[in-house]
Amino acid sequence: MLFYILLFLGIVSLWWHWRARDRTKVTNLAGKYIFITGCDTGFGNMAAKVFDKKGFRVFASCLTETGAKELKAVTSKQLQTVLLDVRDSDSVKKVAARVKAEVQSEGLWGLVNNAGIMGPSAPTDWLDIEHFREPIEVNLIGLINVTINMLPLIKKAKGRIVNVSSVGGRLAFSGGGYFPSKFGVEGFNDSLRRDMKAFGVKVCCIQPGLFKTALSNPGKIMKEKEVIWNNLPPDIKKQYGEEYFQKDAAKKQKLSKICLNKDISPVVQCMEHALTSLHPRAHYVVGQDAKLFWNLLSRMPAVIQDFLLLWNRVELAVSHAK
């Protein structure tokens, strides 16, 4: 009996120590420079506003002039917006040069790689290479390019790199370029984290579930999918069945309602912890759907993953063929 009491007390002590360690903050962060990509809407937009209020000197990169103007109108004079398409290498280099000129010897405390797109989400045999190319160019190649160009400034400050991935970087539950891109982000993040330890740079990965943002707009996703469906060859449509698209849309809508996290602030809170904690976590799993289902499922054997994911799929017409 004494053994179990001591074991319980040991576990409680370790948990308490971990909680105390997790809450320890870096001091003197006011006025530090951070750079955030993808600030037009969603996570990046909220993060830019939150970190601006907390006293960081924020570089908020936006894809559109409209996004930049709207953000600038509701933030302090200290926040600087920059136009950046992460797919454009010349633009990335110019923005990095501008940031370098501003931060000078202080360096860049934080880089938040948030910019991302969903791209078409459909069965693989509906797609061509261009459907895969754009999400990979934005979500993975663009993220790597921004990181490489900002890395000397991060090393100078012994700062933080926060890469926004997805639970889709742990488990692919649909076809398209989004999931390969996020698996790539996970691999890049892990290797970068190990490479940067010697320089005092901490690298973190945020893995959100399904949140209500422009990226995960179900209406937009289904419209893109419908365009692809309407242009499929007759033989592919025959294999899937003429009613497949409508049935699939209904199932996806139902699943979205169950999984969707409407409050995006927990993702920004994870960004804040990664940037300000003395001991940031390597990975942050965010969202009730991610914690209670996707993260657990990603750790299960493939046979269980396949069974549960295919259980929600619409049966194909070809399944009835003899």
C-alpha positions, -999 to +999 in steps of 0.1 A: +000+000+000+029+024+009+044+018-025+012+030-043+010+060-020+046+070-028+040+063-065+010+086-065+028+113-046+057+110-071+034+114-100+017+145-085+051+160-077+063+156-112+030+170-126+033+200-103+069+206-113+060+204-149+032+229-145+055+253-127+082+250-153+056+254-181+045+288-166+079+303-163+082+333-186+112+350-203+117+384-189+123+417-207+104+409-239+088+443-243+100+459-275+113+427-290+108+422-327+086+395-341+076+386-377+043+370-385+032+357-420-004+354-432-019+383-412-048+392-436-073+370-416-075+342-391-047+332-367-021+356-381-045+385-379-055+379-343-018+372-334-006+405-348-032+424-328-026+405-296+012+408-297+010+445-307-010+451-275+015+432-255+043+455-265+061+435-292+073+454-323+054+434-349+061+429-385+028+417-399+030+403-435-001+403-455-009+390-490-032+419-500-031+456-496-067+455-482-056+431-455-026+453-446-047+485-444-075+469-423-049+455-399-030+488-397-062+507-389-068+488-357-033+485-343-007+508-329+018+529-349+045+505-337+031+476-358+045+475-394+027+458-422+045+444-452+031+429-484+045+394-489+036+364-511+057+336-496+059+319-530+079+349-544+116+344-535+126+379-545+098+393-523+109+372-494+145+384-498+135+421-500+113+417-469+141+400-450+165+428-459+140+454-446+136+435-414+174+433-410+178+470-415+152+476-388+163+452-361+200+457-367+222+442-340+192+433-318+181+406-342+146+390-345+131+375-314+103+356-330+092+342-364+057+329-367+052+310-400+014+311-402+007+317-439-012+288-455-039+277-478-060+246-481-060+240-518-084+215-535-094+186-513-106+156-533-098+120-541-064+117-556-076+103-589-096+135-594-066+157-593-036+167-615-002+180-604-012+216-603-038+209-577-010+197-555+016+224-564+000+255-549-005+243-513+029+227-512+045+260-526+027+281-500+026+258-469+060+242-472+084+258-497+072+293-487+076+285-450+111+271-455+121+300-477+110+326-451+127+307-424+160+305-442+161+342-450+151+352-414+173+326-397+205+348-392+184+374-375+168+347-352+202+333-343+214+367-334+186+372-309+187+335-298+150+337-304+120+315-314+106+300-345+069+290-344+057+269-374+019+265-378+013+230-391-019+210-385-033+178-372-033+171-410+005+169-406+000+138-384-029+122-402-040+125-438-078+122-440-084+135-475-066+137-509-049+169-522-017+189-516-026+202-481-017+171-462+016+163-479+026+200-473+018+197-436+037+164-433+066+183-449+063+211-423+065+186-395+097+170-409+113+204-415+103+216-380+118+186-364+151+188-382+153+226-377+146+222-340+176+199-336+198+220-358+191+252-338+196+238-303+234+246-305+225+283-312+200+287-284+171+290-308+139+272-299+117+258-326+080+250-319+052+234-340+015+242-335-009+216-347-044+230-348-075+209-355-104+223-376-109+260-367-133+285-382-111+305-405-110+315-442-087+285-448-112+259-436-144+276-451-165+245-459-185+263-486-153+273-505-139+239-502-170+222-516-172+248-545-136+239-555-144+203-553-176+207-573-156+224-601-132+195-602-161+170-602-179+187-631-147+184-652-139+148-645-139+123-673-171+102-677-153+070-667-142+085-633-176+098-626-191+063-634-167+047-610-178+070-582-215+073-591-235+103-602-248+108-566-214+106-550-207+143-549-239+153-532-237+125-506-201+133-499-209+170-494-236+161-469-212+139-449-185+165-449-209+192-437-220+170-409-184+161-398-175+198-400-202+208-376-190+182-351-153+190-353-153+228-359-137+250-332-153+284-335-129+303-311-095+307-327-079+323-297-064+291-282-041+289-313-029+324-306-024+315-269-001+287-280+019+311-302+022+334-272+034+305-250+060+295-276+073+330-279+073+339-242+078+308-221+112+300-208+106+264-217+083+263-248+069+230-259+081+212-291+045+206-302+012+222-293-020+202-302-049+227-303-086+223-305-111+198-290-113+177-321-075+175-324-070+165-287-099+141-284-098+124-318-073+133-345-042+132-322-052+099-306-061+084-340-028+094-355-010+072-329-031+041-336-023+012-360-030+019-397-058-007-397-077+012-371-071+046-388-083+032-421-114+017-406-125+048-388-117+072-417-132+050-444-163+045-422-174+081-430-168+078-467-195+075-493-196+041-509-185+041-546-206+028-574-176+007-585-179-012-552-211-028-565-194-039-597-188-076-602 
